[in-house]
Amino acid sequence: MRTVADRTAIGRRDFLIKTGWLAAGMTVLTSCSAARAVWPALPSTDDPEIVDGLAWVQALPGGRVRFYCPRMEMGQGASLGLSQVVAEELNIGQPEIDCVLPDTDQTPRFKMTVGSESIANFFLPVSHGAALLREALRKVAAETAGLSPDLIRDGRGGFVSPDGTELSYGMLVPSEPIILLAEDRSAAAEPPPRYASEHRGRFQAIGQSWQHPELEAIVTGRTIYSRDVSLPDMSYGQVLRPPAFGARLQSVDAGGAEAMPGVAAVVVDRADGLIGVVADDPFVLPAAVAAIDARWAMPDGLNQDRIDASLDIEKHRAEDDFEHTLTSAGDIGAGRRSAQFQVRARYDTPFAAHAAMEPRAGVAWVKDDEVEVWCGSQDPFFVQRRVAKAVGRAVDDVVVRTHRMGGAFGGRLPCQASEEAAVLSAAVGRPVRVQWDREAEFQNNYFQPGFSHHIDAGVTHEGLISHWAHDFVSSPIITGPVPDKIAWLLDAVMADEGTARGAMSQYRVADRRVRYSDIRTGVPTGAWRGLGAAPNTFAVESMMDELAIAAGIDPLQFRLQNLPPTSDRLAAVLRRVAEICQWGRSTPADTGRGIACAVYKNQTAVAVVAEVQVDHAARALRVVRTWCAQDCGMVVNPDQVESQIMGNGGWGCSMALKERITVEAGAVEQRNFHSYEILRHRDAPETMVSLVVPPDAAPVAVGESALGPVAPAIANAVFAATGRRIRRLPMSYGGVFSDAEG
């Protein structure tokens, strides 16, 4: 058996075999990218280097281009946008590109797909790789024509010689495989990517609204997701999962399940607390799992009251107990003394689930010489390492076959179903498919933690923010899924930046302090769309509205006059959203408008206006319309960007009005969509999107950037309509008119 250390590079022949080449093609590959050190069973976190893109683009005989997209697809369209970057560099159209989501044996390891990073972080490496391939092909064209490369002009799908002869890629790619290593390239063959050159004003692919080639297949049910994978002689598995967070297996009697007709095996792994059933008929599994008599040591008193008490901001303020300080400047006391108006308020958001459309599934086949896994994950290399550990094999013995995900939103880094399938397959010696149902998904994934904020701020006579003292408490997000045995060490040495995301106000305040604590509660927490950006923006932008109202200043004007001069892009989207919604126009009775804004990850400026209507007869709050202006720099695919913004808007409405997870006896009380409500189509608002694109701007984050301002814009609109301030989510008609403060 090979060990991980045996693999220091991808050989030329291995690369050709693993990437599906038969006998021909041209590939540009960097050996330094292929040489990877041993990685622990943790997510892939290294940002791409510019040379990494050289391994992702291939020219095939016949003129087609194969692009191994280093981003996993979950509906965000990253593979489409990056394909457009490839097309731009190679002067080809969408029909000439085969975009592939690579398996783990087809490319070197790349960073997990998270954080709205796909276009922002991978644009340059992909562009560089495609540009180098173009220049390598130009050399071939020059040799074919007997000319200097600088005389060979770009043409559609190839080149043109000075006499007008067309030299297509199909004519130039050799019949024998050629791999150009990074060391083979010359500096002269590396012009800057076209987005950074004079070509920028003449884009052919970038800036176009390409449609995803899988769109029709997805809508009509032809796309293969991991739960659709079927192999010869495949069995089906299901695992008996702990009944509560932190429950430990004490004893198990599987005799009842083993005696049932159709049960092939019952697998008990006491070390890991795994109990699973394998059957040839998946409909046997629920009854077989129910027949297992397992005894568990249950956690003591893990319920919502205890969780809320541990995340009570007032308790931490009374003890002056905060682990981390994001900023501290000036003199808060002096700022308070300069204030003409002061506001102190608490804001709370609940635990929330990912609620992806597709519950996770995985197929695994543990063979003597190889382990194959079919799954959808935001990080297939993470799954590769976790499966290797679960079945005691070398990492290189495991190959993950990647699939599109039906939603992920941060909740699908591990694919636990794949690990379970691998353990069961190892026990029975044949492929096994495990697929979670909705109840398993709600109980056994990790969650967005609850947040509790207290902000003390004020406004001077001049309408400027006098001081800003912001304390909040939540749970770890980036390090939330880390096992308990090492979590204490991480918590001792690092602050969780995911928990703090969005907590730093973008406004100009001389006297300021922002502190927080990230407390583990016993509930598994992890990445949820935007991490802490949405709950933190809810607090910050709600307070901004309260300050504006207290000072008698229009909320839009108040934000603009308190922005620093360096926030011109945020000011621009505020003015644009005001323009498209006609901010300031009168609204009907029981209708109000609210505004909020944010800069996501210090990159993407977003402003949102929401219009809320109060229906007293139906006892309902209805978000009628939303407007969003966003500056995400260069826009690669306008249709995809607008779709992402609309998706964020719907999610933000759902967060504001519907979503909440509660815990009783260590288990989630909401097990399906009847009790964990999300926004329905009938409740979705009319949405208008305007993209603000500064000249010469690089692309920045899109996928989750517009989420943060939506909930505070809705809460501020509720105040405008009712005069009642919402400080706790989710909000409801009954909550507004009974619990809210007037």
C-alpha positions as a printed Julia matrix, in Angstrom:
742×3 Matrix{Float64}:
   0.0     0.0     0.0
   1.38    3.42   -0.89
   1.71    5.97    1.84
   0.91    9.65    1.45
   4.59   10.49    1.6
   5.19    8.41   -1.53
   3.38   11.01   -3.59
   5.5    14.11   -4.1
   4.41   14.95   -7.63
   1.98   13.95  -10.33
   3.89   12.2   -13.08
   3.19   13.04  -16.7
   1.68    9.63  -17.5
  -0.33    9.52  -14.26
  -1.71   12.96  -14.96
  -2.83   11.99  -18.46
  -4.52    8.82  -17.27
  -6.25   10.45  -14.32
  -7.55   13.42  -16.27
  -9.22   11.23  -18.86
  -6.85   11.7   -21.79
  -6.71    8.86  -24.27
  -4.04    9.62  -26.82
  -3.97   13.3   -27.51
  -4.2    16.77  -26.1
  -2.16   19.6   -24.71
  -1.97   20.39  -21.02
  -0.14   23.13  -19.18
   0.88   21.89  -15.73
   2.98   23.27  -12.93
   5.08   20.77  -11.05
   5.34   22.98   -7.97
   1.56   22.96   -7.64
   1.49   19.2    -7.95
   4.03   18.74   -5.2
   1.93   18.77   -2.06
   2.98   17.99    1.45
   1.07   15.68    3.71
  -2.19   17.35    4.78
  -4.09   16.63    8.0
  -7.79   15.74    7.96
  -8.8    19.38    7.97
 -10.43   21.54    5.28
  -8.26   22.9     2.47
  -7.57   26.51    3.4
  -4.67   27.71    1.23
  -5.54   30.48   -1.19
  -4.57   29.68   -4.78
  -1.27   30.88   -6.16
  -1.18   32.3    -9.64
   0.72   29.3   -11.01
  -1.95   26.89   -9.76
  -4.14   27.8   -12.72
  -1.72   26.11  -15.1
  -3.05   22.66  -14.17
  -6.7    23.49  -14.75
  -6.9    24.22  -18.5
  -6.31   21.82  -21.41
  -6.55   22.15  -25.18
  -8.03   19.06  -26.82
  -7.73   17.78  -30.38
 -10.51   19.2   -32.48
 -10.24   22.64  -30.89
 -12.21   22.11  -27.69
 -10.94   23.22  -24.29
 -11.32   21.23  -21.1
 -11.47   23.26  -17.89
 -11.09   21.44  -14.58
 -12.89   24.0   -12.46
 -11.29   24.22   -9.0
 -14.59   25.23   -7.38
 -17.42   22.95   -6.35
 -20.84   23.8    -7.72
 -23.81   24.28   -5.4
 -25.91   26.63   -7.5
 -23.76   29.74   -7.16
 -22.51   29.49  -10.75
 -18.78   29.76  -10.04
 -17.97   27.15  -12.68
 -19.83   29.19  -15.29
 -18.12   32.48  -14.41
 -14.65   30.96  -14.42
 -15.4    29.23  -17.73
 -16.04   32.7   -19.14
 -12.6    33.77  -17.91
 -11.06   30.82  -19.75
 -13.04   31.67  -22.87
 -11.92   35.29  -22.76
  -8.25   34.38  -22.68
  -8.56   31.73  -25.4
 -10.94   33.62  -27.73
 -13.54   30.86  -27.75
 -17.26   30.62  -27.11
 -19.25   28.66  -24.56
 -19.84   25.65  -26.88
 -16.08   25.08  -27.13
 -15.55   24.57  -23.37
 -16.03   21.36  -21.43
 -16.22   22.42  -17.77
 -15.54   19.54  -15.39
 -15.83   19.4   -11.61
 -12.61   17.46  -10.96
 -12.25   14.32   -8.89
  -9.49   14.27   -6.3
  -7.14   12.32   -8.58
  -7.49   14.77  -11.47
  -5.98   17.96  -10.01
  -3.74   19.0    -7.16
  -5.58   19.92   -3.99
  -7.37   23.28   -4.06
  -9.08   25.43   -1.48
 -12.54   24.56   -0.2
 -15.41   26.38   -1.89
 -16.5    28.91    0.72
 -16.71   32.6     1.5
 -17.84   34.01   -1.87
 -14.23   33.55   -3.0
 -14.55   31.7    -6.29
 -14.39   34.61   -8.71
 -12.49   36.98   -6.44
  -9.65   34.55   -5.6
  -9.58   32.26   -8.63
 -10.02   34.79  -11.43
  -6.31   35.56  -11.7
  -4.95   31.98  -11.53
  -7.54   30.75  -14.05
  -6.86   33.72  -16.32
  -3.13   33.17  -16.05
  -3.39   29.46  -16.81
  -5.58   30.05  -19.87
  -3.35   32.88  -21.1
  -0.24   30.73  -20.84
  -1.97   27.96  -22.76
  -2.89   30.48  -25.45
   0.7    31.63  -25.78
   1.97   28.05  -25.9
  -0.44   27.43  -28.76
   0.72   30.65  -30.43
   4.24   29.22  -30.53
   2.92   26.09  -32.2
   1.06   28.27  -34.71
   4.23   30.26  -35.4
   6.24   27.09  -35.98
   3.51   25.76  -38.29
   3.52   29.0   -40.32
   7.29   29.43  -40.15
   6.91   32.87  -38.6
   7.81   34.7   -35.45
   5.14   34.38  -32.69
   4.7    38.16  -32.58
   3.39   38.05  -36.16
   0.62   35.6   -35.23
  -2.56   37.5   -34.4
  -5.41   36.3   -32.22
  -8.38   34.84  -34.03
 -11.66   33.3   -33.01
 -10.84   29.81  -31.74
  -7.19   30.11  -32.76
  -4.92   32.5   -34.66
  -4.51   34.3   -37.97
  -1.25   34.62  -39.94
  -0.3    37.9   -41.69
  -1.66   36.61  -45.0
  -5.04   35.85  -43.44
  -4.6    32.1   -43.05
  -6.61   30.81  -40.07
  -4.8    28.48  -37.69
  -7.47   26.97  -35.43
  -6.73   25.25  -32.14
  -8.03   22.05  -33.69
  -5.27   22.24  -36.3
  -2.57   23.04  -33.76
  -3.07   20.58  -30.91
  -0.84   17.6   -31.59
  -1.95   14.02  -31.9
   0.39   13.05  -29.08
   0.01   14.39  -25.54
   2.15   17.37  -24.6
   2.51   18.73  -21.09
   4.22   22.06  -20.57
   5.58   22.39  -17.06
   5.72   25.77  -15.37
   9.5    25.69  -15.58
   9.3    25.45  -19.38
   7.59   28.77  -19.85
   9.49   31.93  -20.75
   8.74   35.35  -19.33
   8.2    36.67  -22.84
   5.26   34.3   -23.28
   3.39   35.73  -20.31
   1.51   38.91  -21.18
  -0.77   40.25  -18.47
  -4.23   38.66  -18.37
  -6.63   40.43  -20.65
  -8.76   41.91  -17.93
  -5.68   43.92  -16.87
  -4.66   45.03  -20.36
  -5.95   47.15  -23.2
  -8.2    44.22  -24.12
 -10.45   45.1   -21.17
 -12.7    47.36  -23.18
 -13.24   44.68  -25.84
 -14.42   41.68  -23.83
 -16.2    38.93  -25.73
 -17.04   36.48  -22.92
 -16.56   38.41  -19.67
 -19.59   40.56  -19.0
 -21.95   38.33  -20.96
 -24.91   36.52  -19.39
 -24.0    32.98  -20.31
 -26.58   30.4   -19.26
 -25.4    27.39  -17.29
 -25.16   24.37  -19.63
 -26.73   22.12  -16.97
 -29.74   24.34  -16.39
 -32.23   22.32  -18.43
 -30.92   19.03  -17.03
 -31.28   20.32  -13.46
 -34.83   21.54  -14.03
 -35.91   18.33  -15.79
 -34.26   15.99  -13.27
 -31.53   14.57  -15.51
 -28.58   15.9   -13.5
 -26.94   13.18  -11.42
 -26.54   14.07   -7.76
 -24.71   11.82   -5.31
 -27.94   10.14   -4.19
 -28.59    9.17   -7.83
 -25.38    7.18   -8.16
 -26.0     3.46   -8.68
 -23.32    0.77   -8.96
 -23.54   -2.95   -9.75
 -24.06   -5.08   -6.63
 -24.69   -1.96   -4.54
 -26.26   -2.22   -1.1
 -27.9     0.43    1.03
 -26.96    1.61    4.48
 -28.39    3.6     7.34
 -26.78    4.61   10.6
 -28.37    4.85   14.03
 -27.34    8.3    15.13
 -27.1     9.63   18.71
 -30.42   10.96   20.01
 -28.82   14.15   21.34
 -25.75   16.34   20.96
 -22.94   14.85   23.03
 -24.7    11.54   23.7
 -22.24    8.64   24.2
 -22.93    5.01   23.34
 -23.0     2.77   26.43
 -24.34   -0.54   25.14
 -25.97   -2.01   22.06
 -27.99   -5.12   21.27
 -28.37   -5.54   17.52
 -29.9    -9.02   17.61
 -33.35   -7.81   16.6
 -32.02   -6.12   13.48
 -29.71   -8.99   12.53
 -32.65  -11.42   12.55
 -34.77   -9.36   10.19
 -35.24  -10.63    6.62
 -33.28   -8.64    4.07
 -30.62   -7.37    6.5
 -27.17   -8.19    5.13
 -25.14   -6.94    8.08
 -25.22   -4.87   11.23
 -21.98   -2.98   11.82
 -21.06   -1.8    15.31
 -17.97    0.36   15.81
 -17.89    1.07   19.55
 -14.76    3.21   19.33
 -16.5     5.77   17.11
 -20.0     5.09   18.39
 -21.19    4.05   14.93
 -24.02    1.56   14.52
 -25.15    0.83   10.96
 -27.33   -1.54    9.0
 -26.68   -2.75    5.45
 -29.46   -4.19    3.3
 -30.12   -4.96   -0.33
 -33.5    -3.21   -0.12
 -33.43    0.39    1.17
 -37.01    0.09    2.44
 -35.86   -2.47    5.03
 -33.52    0.0     6.69
 -35.83    2.17    8.85
 -37.41   -0.83   10.61
 -34.02   -2.52   11.05
 -32.47    0.57   12.61
 -35.49    0.92   14.9
 -35.02   -2.69   16.05
 -31.55   -1.94   17.45
 -31.56   -1.57   21.24
 -28.92    1.09   21.98
 -28.35    2.75   25.34
 -26.85    6.23   25.46
 -25.37    8.42   28.17
 -27.27   11.65   27.62
 -25.97   15.22   28.13
 -27.24   16.91   31.24
 -29.72   19.75   30.81
 -28.85   20.9    27.29
 -31.92   22.95   26.46
 -32.76   26.34   25.02
 -32.94   28.1    28.38
 -29.41   27.0    29.26
 -28.12   27.94   25.81
 -29.75   31.38   25.98
 -28.26   31.95   29.43
 -24.75   31.16   28.19
 -25.2    33.63   25.31
 -26.88   36.37   27.37
 -25.12   39.62   26.55
 -26.27   41.29   29.74
 -24.65   38.6    31.88
 -21.33   39.09   30.12
 -21.61   42.86   30.38
 -22.34   42.63   34.1
 -19.17   40.58   34.53
 -17.28   42.8    32.05
 -16.2    39.5    30.56
 -15.22   39.55   26.89
 -12.5    37.43   25.34
 -11.66   39.5    22.26
 -11.44   43.19   21.37
 -11.81   44.05   17.69
 -11.13   47.77   18.13
 -10.62   50.25   20.93
  -9.89   53.89   20.26
 -10.53   57.26   21.85
 -12.52   57.74   25.05
 -16.02   56.25   25.25
 -16.83   58.4    28.27
 -15.86   61.58   26.47
 -17.93   60.49   23.49
 -20.98   59.98   25.69
 -20.57   63.47   27.14
 -20.53   64.98   23.64
 -23.77   63.25   22.63
 -26.98   65.19   22.27
 -28.93   61.95   21.72
 -28.05   58.53   23.12
 -29.45   55.07   22.4
 -28.74   51.8    24.2
 -30.27   48.67   22.75
 -30.0    44.89   22.72
 -30.38   42.84   19.52
 -30.75   39.05   19.31
 -30.74   36.5    16.49
 -31.45   32.76   16.91
 -29.73   29.54   15.95
 -30.49   28.63   12.33
 -30.18   25.61   10.02
 -28.81   25.39    6.49
 -31.99   23.75    5.2
 -30.43   22.92    1.82
 -32.76   21.52   -0.8
 -30.8    18.24   -1.07
 -30.06   16.23    2.1
 -26.58   14.78    1.88
 -25.81   11.36    0.48
 -22.75    9.34   -0.38
 -21.74    6.14   -2.13
 -18.52    4.37   -1.16
 -16.78    1.27   -2.42
 -13.86    0.08   -0.27
 -11.81   -2.28   -2.43
  -8.51   -4.0    -1.77
  -6.46   -1.52   -3.76
  -8.63    1.59   -3.79
 -11.5     3.4    -2.1
 -13.93    5.26   -4.34
 -16.41    7.8    -2.97
 -19.2     9.56   -4.84
 -20.49   12.66   -3.06
 -21.13   16.37   -3.2
 -18.96   18.45   -0.9
 -17.57   21.95   -0.71
 -14.18   20.33   -0.19
 -13.7    16.9    -1.81
 -10.13   16.75   -0.53
 -11.4    17.12    3.02
 -13.8    14.24    2.42
 -10.92   12.23    0.94
  -8.91   12.62    4.14
 -11.83   11.97    6.46
 -12.78    8.79    4.62
  -9.16    7.63    4.61
  -9.06    8.06    8.37
 -12.43    6.38    8.87
 -11.39    3.19    7.07
  -7.71    3.21    7.98
  -6.31    3.74    4.49
  -3.7     6.03    2.99
  -5.09    9.27    1.63
  -3.86    8.46   -1.86
  -5.86    5.23   -1.82
  -9.09    7.26   -1.69
 -10.61    8.9    -4.76
 -13.59   11.22   -4.39
 -15.86   11.5    -7.44
 -17.39   14.93   -7.19
 -21.01   15.91   -7.81
 -23.02   19.1    -7.91
 -24.74   19.88   -4.61
 -28.37   20.84   -4.22
 -27.43   23.73   -1.95
 -24.72   23.9     0.69
 -24.38   27.41    2.2
 -21.41   26.41    4.37
 -23.05   23.23    5.67
 -21.43   20.7     3.38
 -17.71   20.7     4.01
 -17.74   17.21    5.42
 -20.07   14.7     3.82
 -20.81   12.51    6.82
 -22.94   10.18    4.7
 -19.83    9.32    2.66
 -17.87    8.42    5.78
 -20.73    6.26    7.0
 -21.0     4.58    3.6
 -17.25    3.88    3.6
 -17.31    2.23    7.03
 -20.26    0.05    6.0
 -18.69   -0.81    2.64
 -15.48   -1.87    4.35
 -17.51   -4.21    6.54
 -19.49   -5.9     3.74
 -16.99   -5.73    0.86
 -19.25   -4.12   -1.72
 -20.44   -0.62   -2.61
 -22.9     0.98   -0.18
 -25.06    4.06   -0.53
 -26.12    6.08    2.51
 -28.55    8.94    2.12
 -29.8    11.13    4.9
 -33.43   12.1     5.18
 -34.62   15.58    6.11
 -34.85   14.74    9.82
 -31.28   13.45    9.91
 -30.1    16.59    8.11
 -31.75   18.92   10.64
 -30.48   17.03   13.69
 -26.97   16.03   12.67
 -25.48   18.97   10.78
 -23.95   21.99   12.47
 -25.85   25.27   12.87
 -25.56   29.02   12.69
 -25.15   30.07   16.33
 -27.33   32.56   18.12
 -26.0    36.1    18.63
 -26.72   38.58   21.4
 -25.6    42.23   21.07
 -25.62   45.36   23.18
 -24.76   48.68   21.53
 -24.4    52.0    23.33
 -24.06   54.89   20.86
 -24.99   58.53   20.42
 -25.25   61.49   18.05
 -23.72   64.94   18.43
 -25.39   68.31   17.69
 -23.77   68.16   14.26
 -25.43   64.84   13.43
 -22.24   62.78   13.79
 -21.83   59.57   15.77
 -20.41   60.56   19.16
 -19.37   57.12   20.41
 -19.89   53.45   19.65
 -19.59   50.79   22.38
 -20.59   47.43   20.96
 -20.44   44.16   22.93
 -21.7    40.83   21.66
 -21.54   37.13   22.36
 -22.02   34.11   20.12
 -20.26   30.8    19.4
 -17.29   29.78   17.23
 -18.14   29.43   13.55
 -14.95   28.73   11.61
 -13.63   26.48   14.4
 -17.1    25.39   15.51
 -16.96   21.88   13.97
 -13.54   21.12   15.51
 -13.69   18.04   17.8
 -13.99   18.79   21.5
 -10.65   17.17   22.32
  -8.76   19.93   20.49
 -11.34   22.72   20.49
 -10.22   24.0    23.88
  -6.71   24.56   22.51
  -7.94   26.51   19.5
 -10.26   28.6    21.65
  -7.36   29.49   23.93
  -5.09   30.79   21.18
  -7.37   32.34   18.54
 -10.44   34.48   18.09
 -12.99   33.16   15.64
 -12.98   35.61   12.74
 -16.14   34.08   11.32
 -18.07   35.01   14.44
 -16.77   38.57   14.2
 -17.44   39.03   10.47
 -19.47   42.19    9.85
 -19.19   43.47   13.42
 -16.87   46.35   12.6
 -18.97   49.39   11.75
 -17.99   51.08    8.5
 -18.84   54.52    9.91
 -16.48   57.21   11.18
 -16.35   57.16   15.0
 -13.41   58.5    17.0
 -14.5    57.04   20.36
 -15.24   53.38   19.79
 -14.89   49.92   21.23
 -16.08   46.54   19.89
 -15.68   43.42   22.04
 -17.01   39.89   21.83
 -16.82   36.36   23.19
 -17.28   33.11   21.28
 -18.74   30.56   23.68
 -19.33   26.87   22.98
 -22.79   25.84   24.13
 -22.92   22.12   23.39
 -24.74   22.73   20.1
 -22.52   22.08   17.05
 -21.94   25.32   15.17
 -20.26   26.12   11.88
 -20.38   28.12    8.69
 -23.8    29.35    7.56
 -24.24   31.71    4.66
 -22.12   34.79    5.4
 -20.96   33.47    8.8
 -21.46   36.28   11.33
 -22.11   38.96    8.71
 -25.91   38.78    8.76
 -26.51   38.81   12.56
 -23.8    41.41   13.14
 -25.09   43.66   10.36
 -28.59   43.33   11.82
 -27.35   44.86   15.07
 -25.15   47.56   13.51
 -27.67   48.76   10.93
 -30.61   48.62   13.34
 -28.69   50.88   15.71
 -27.86   53.25   12.87
 -31.56   53.59   12.16
 -32.31   54.17   15.84
 -29.67   56.89   16.02
 -31.02   58.61   12.9
 -34.57   58.58   14.24
 -33.45   59.83   17.67
 -31.6    62.73   16.04
 -34.42   63.52   13.62
 -32.24   62.91   10.56
 -33.26   61.0     7.45
 -31.71   57.48    7.79
 -30.1    57.66    4.34
 -28.6    61.09    4.96
 -27.42   60.02    8.42
 -25.46   57.14    6.96
 -23.93   59.25    4.19
 -22.78   62.02    6.5
 -21.14   59.53    8.88
 -19.15   57.64    6.24
 -15.41   58.33    6.04
 -14.04   59.79    2.78
 -12.56   56.39    1.92
 -16.04   54.83    1.72
 -16.9    56.28   -1.66
 -18.05   52.9    -3.02
 -20.46   52.41   -0.14
 -21.74   55.94   -0.58
 -22.25   55.22   -4.28
 -24.46   52.17   -3.67
 -26.44   54.06   -1.02
 -27.15   56.82   -3.51
 -27.97   54.32   -6.25
 -30.44   52.34   -4.13
 -32.08   55.6    -3.07
 -32.4    56.54   -6.73
 -33.95   53.28   -7.94
 -36.48   53.08   -5.07
 -37.24   56.81   -5.09
 -36.29   57.1    -1.44
 -38.29   59.72    0.4
 -41.51   59.28   -1.55
 -44.64   58.93    0.58
 -46.04   55.44    1.27
 -49.59   54.26    1.97
 -50.85   53.77    5.51
 -49.39   50.73    7.33
 -46.5    50.67    4.84
 -42.93   51.68    5.53
 -39.48   51.63    4.02
 -36.19   50.86    5.69
 -32.6    51.11    4.52
 -29.42   49.28    5.52
 -25.96   48.78    4.06
 -22.71   46.93    4.61
 -19.3    46.18    3.11
 -18.92   42.42    2.98
 -15.4    41.2     3.9
 -14.12   44.76    3.34
 -14.69   44.16   -0.39
 -18.26   44.34   -1.62
 -20.44   47.4    -0.97
 -24.16   46.69   -0.71
 -27.19   48.81    0.11
 -30.74   47.47    0.5
 -34.13   49.13    0.85
 -37.12   47.06    1.96
 -40.79   48.03    1.79
 -42.99   46.35    4.39
 -46.78   46.31    4.5
 -48.72   45.5     7.68
 -51.88   43.47    7.01
 -53.95   43.81   10.19
 -56.78   41.64    8.86
 -54.44   38.73    8.21
 -52.23   39.61   11.22
 -49.19   39.49    8.95
 -46.09   41.43    8.0
 -45.4    41.32    4.29
 -42.19   42.37    2.56
 -43.64   43.81   -0.62
 -40.5    44.98   -2.41
 -36.77   45.12   -1.99
 -34.2    47.13   -3.9
 -30.49   46.33   -3.85
 -27.52   48.22   -5.24
 -24.22   46.35   -5.15
 -20.64   47.08   -6.13
 -18.8    43.79   -6.59
 -16.22   45.2    -8.97
 -15.91   43.66  -12.41
 -19.02   41.63  -13.25
 -18.17   38.44  -15.1
 -21.76   37.25  -15.62
 -24.46   39.86  -14.87
 -27.3    37.33  -14.85
 -25.51   35.1   -12.32
 -24.68   38.07  -10.09
 -28.25   39.32  -10.11
 -29.48   35.81   -9.34
 -27.14   35.59   -6.37
 -28.34   38.94   -5.07
 -31.97   37.86   -5.41
 -31.15   34.63   -3.6
 -29.56   36.61   -0.8
 -32.65   38.8    -0.66
 -34.96   35.83   -0.29
 -32.71   34.28    2.32
 -32.56   37.57    4.23
 -36.36   37.8     4.26
 -36.52   34.21    5.5
 -34.0    34.99    8.24
 -35.92   38.08    9.29
 -39.4    36.55    9.31
 -39.18   32.78    9.68
 -36.09   30.84   10.66
 -35.23   29.67   14.17
 -33.76   26.5    15.7
 -34.49   25.59   19.34
 -33.09   22.74   21.43
 -34.75   20.54   24.04
 -33.1    17.6    25.82
 -30.05   17.99   23.6
 -31.98   17.61   20.34
 -33.3    20.03   17.73
 -37.05   20.53   18.01
 -37.49   21.48   14.35
 -37.11   18.34   12.23
 -38.62   19.35    8.88
 -40.09   22.29    6.99
 -43.43   22.09    8.79
 -41.71   23.32   11.96
 -38.64   25.03   10.49
 -40.31   27.48    8.18
 -38.53   29.18    5.33
 -39.77   31.87    2.99
 -42.34   30.52    0.51
 -42.63   31.65   -3.1
 -45.93   33.35   -2.35
 -44.2    35.51    0.29
 -41.17   36.45   -1.8
 -40.98   40.2    -2.52
 -40.64   41.88   -5.86
 -36.93   42.63   -6.2
 -34.97   45.17   -8.22
 -31.18   44.91   -8.54
 -28.74   47.55   -9.75
 -25.05   46.78  -10.23
 -22.58   49.61   -9.69
 -19.36   48.84  -11.58
 -16.42   51.21  -11.01
 -13.91   51.44  -13.87
 -10.83   49.2   -13.62
 -12.16   47.35  -10.55
 -11.19   43.73   -9.92
 -13.96   41.22   -9.2
 -14.8    40.75   -5.52
 -17.19   38.64   -3.43
 -20.77   38.08   -4.64
 -22.27   34.83   -3.33
 -23.27   35.95    0.16
 -22.45   39.65    0.19
 -26.01   40.99   -0.12
 -27.43   38.93    2.75
 -26.36   41.11    5.68
 -28.36   44.3     5.08
 -31.68   42.58    4.27
 -32.94   41.77    7.78
 -32.11   45.21    9.26
 -33.69   46.92    6.24
 -36.88   44.96    6.96
 -36.77   45.73   10.68
 -36.22   49.41    9.92
 -39.16   49.31    7.49
 -41.36   47.77   10.19
 -40.51   50.72   12.43
 -41.34   53.15    9.64
 -44.71   51.43    9.16
 -45.65   50.88   12.83
 -43.47   53.03   15.06
 -42.39   49.83   16.83
 -38.78   48.72   16.97
 -37.85   45.09   16.3
 -34.68   43.98   18.06
 -35.13   40.21   18.08
 -35.39   37.83   15.1
 -37.4    36.26   13.65
 -40.06   38.96   13.7
 -43.81   38.43   13.39
 -47.01   40.44   13.46
 -47.77   39.21   16.96
 -44.27   40.02   18.13
 -44.44   43.52   16.7
 -47.7    44.41   18.4
 -47.17   42.64   21.7
 -43.49   42.31   22.59
 -41.8    45.09   20.65
 -41.08   48.44   22.12
 -42.99   51.42   20.8
